[in-house]
Structure formats: structure tokens, C-alpha cells
Amino acid sequence: MSSYWLDSIKEKKNFDKIDNDYECDVCIIGGGLTGLSCGYYLSKLGLKVIIVEKDTIGEKASGNTTGKITYQHNLIYDYLIKSYGENYAKAYLHANKEAISNIKTIIDTENIDCDFEYHSNYVYTTNQDEVTKINAEIQALHSLGEDCEFVTSCPLPFKIAGGLVNKSQAQFNSVKYMMGLANSITNNNSLIFCNSTASDFEKNENGYTTFVNNYKVKSSYVIVASHYPFKKLSRILFYKNVSIYILYNSV
Ligand SMILES: Cc1cc2nc3c(=O)[nH]c(=O)nc-3n(C[C@H](O)[C@H](O)[C@H](O)COP(=O)(O)OP(=O)(O)OC[C@H]3O[C@@H](n4cnc5c(N)ncnc54)[C@H](O)[C@@H]3O)c2cc1C
């Protein structure tokens, strides 16, 4: 089954397979939201970027998201304050709020038609016993200086026991957004290759060599944006979704 976002793209942009050895400032492994967002900012700074994607741009996790751009992720703030303290929770909140405005800035600057809309975000329960958790989250948000309200109904066709609503959150078509990022990247002296799998990279005197299909990409820096690590890196544990969440929500 394909996602609504992927189905909504009538003409998919195709990028060639890598066909040669290349040199660049930054080689990015993975063409999802993380890789394309990094590529966008770096190519805008004037760096030559090469993105290598093993399949097609944006068709993995990033093309299958819910498409919401919010700072409310379940009941996160009560948990963060209790587990790591108020400053930590504030940093998380601000990074995510900044992400929403940064995405909007990119959309406006690059004129990306990706169905971006501001909407309220609801977290609700149909279970009366869980309403205390909702209230604790509201208190946590208020203690961080954030506005949010308790509600007893939301725009869903069934009754809820209670919920919270945050205004000024957003949604978009992530695939259309990624196509816009890809356009900007290739317009800024940078390249994207699809069907091009990085099998390894190694550090040398002048930077890095990344092995892609049967070719080499030499670069000063490498960014691994492959969602799951594709090679063993010393001192790095298998960190699954964590790095991705930080990047997606803070660019
Ligand atoms: C069902 C679902 C709903 C979600 N909803 C939301 C949401 O509403 N809002 C939100 O903020 N987040 C949401 N997320 C999380 C968000 O989708 C991910 O955090 C984000 O898309 C990850 O992007 P990524 O670029 O890191 O990974 P991916 O999109 O998976 O991109 C990684 C890319 O790397 C490529 N790759 C892998 N190995 C190699 C290699 N060796 N060589 C070359 N390329 C390689 C892959 O083919 C892939 O294209 C959701 C996630 C899921 C699963």
C-alpha cells in the first residue's frame, strides 16, 4: 500500500544513477527529509553537496509520515520535565517551535507548493481514567509558558473524555515538500543521485571517500542520513529514530 502523499505526486522527478567518480564538499547518504534538509541548507550556503540515495527520493519513512508539523508529540512535556527537568523540556519545545517556522520559511522562500496549512493539534483520550494525564500535560505546558487548552470535544465524529489543543500547528504534503527541497539543491550547484547505494565510507588525509555502487565520492564531510545506520560506527549505538526526530523537527 502506498501513502497518500506518494500517490499525490503525478510526475515523479527522476534522478540519474551515479555514473562516475565525484568530488564535493559534503556527501550526504540518504535522500529522505533528513538528507534533503541538510542538503538544502548546505547548498544554500554555497557548498557543493552530493546526495546519494539507494532507491528513490523521499519514498521511505519521509514519504509515509502523518504529515503533521507539531511540537506536541503525545504527552511529552510532563514526561520531559519529570525525567530531565524544565530546561531540557524548554529546549525541546523551542527546537520544535523553531522547526515549524523554519519549514514555513523554506516553503515561502522556495515557493514550494506542498499544501502547507496551519491547524490546531489535538491530543485526546476516550478513557475517563486518563484525563488526569491530559491535565498534567496542560500544566506542564503552562509551566513552560506555552498556551494550550483543555477541551471536551474535538473535530472527530466520536465523543472524547478530554483532550488538549495547541493552536498554530501545521500539516503538509511531505513528498511535495521534499521535491521542492530537491529542486533547490540541484539549482544550487549540487547533485542528487538515485539508485546509488553507499556501501561504506572511509576517512583519509583530505576528508572522506564514500563508496557508491562502483564509484567513489570524495568529500570534506559525510552526513549519514540513512535513517538506520548502514555501517558499524565505533562509539555509536544503534540509535534508531532519535537523530531523525531531532533533525526533522529542528530544521
Ligand atoms: C507512520 C509514520 C508517521 C510519521 N509521522 C510523522 C509526522 O507526522 N511528523 C513528524 O515530524 N514525523 C513523523 N514521523 C517520523 C518521520 O517520518 C521520520 O522521522 C523522518 O521521515 C525520517 O527521515 P529520514 O530522512 O531520516 O529517513 P528516511 O525518509 O527513511 O530516509 C532515509 C533514506 O536513506 C536511504 N538509504 C538508506 N541506506 C542507504 C545507503 N546505504 N545508501 C544510500 N541511501 C540509503 C533510504 O533509501 C531512504 O530514502 C513518522 C514516521 C512514521 C513511520
The ligand as an ORCA input file, in Angstrom:
! r2SCAN-3c Opt
* xyz 0 1
  C       3.995      6.110     10.138
  C       4.897      7.277     10.474
  C       4.322      8.529     10.666
  C       5.135      9.619     10.985
  N       4.563     10.842     11.110
  C       5.317     11.914     11.407
  C       4.730     13.198     11.494
  O       3.538     13.359     11.287
  N       5.526     14.244     11.799
  C       6.884     14.083     12.044
  O       7.557     15.071     12.352
  N       7.478     12.866     11.928
  C       6.721     11.797     11.623
  N       7.299     10.559     11.512
  C       8.750     10.456     11.668
  C       9.421     10.931     10.362
  O       8.726     10.386      9.274
  C      10.855     10.487     10.315
  O      11.496     10.938     11.472
  C      11.573     11.077      9.075
  O      10.800     10.926      7.901
  C      12.895     10.382      8.904
  O      13.500     10.933      7.751
  P      14.882     10.359      7.268
  O      15.301     11.158      6.084
  O      15.827     10.337      8.392
  O      14.587      8.840      6.895
  P      14.030      8.237      5.521
  O      12.907      9.032      4.961
  O      13.794      6.795      5.784
  O      15.258      8.438      4.542
  C      16.431      7.678      4.636
  C      16.862      7.410      3.207
  O      18.161      6.820      3.220
  C      18.211      5.889      2.150
  N      19.322      4.965      2.409
  C      19.410      4.010      3.384
  N      20.590      3.365      3.306
  C      21.266      3.910      2.270
  C      22.541      3.660      1.677
  N      23.351      2.703      2.151
  N      22.921      4.406      0.604
  C      22.100      5.383      0.099
  N      20.884      5.652      0.626
  C      20.471      4.930      1.693
  C      16.822      5.225      2.178
  O      16.517      4.599      0.931
  C      15.932      6.421      2.486
  O      15.408      7.042      1.320
  C       6.529      9.449     11.159
  C       7.105      8.186     10.945
  C       6.298      7.126     10.601
  C       6.945      5.770     10.365
*
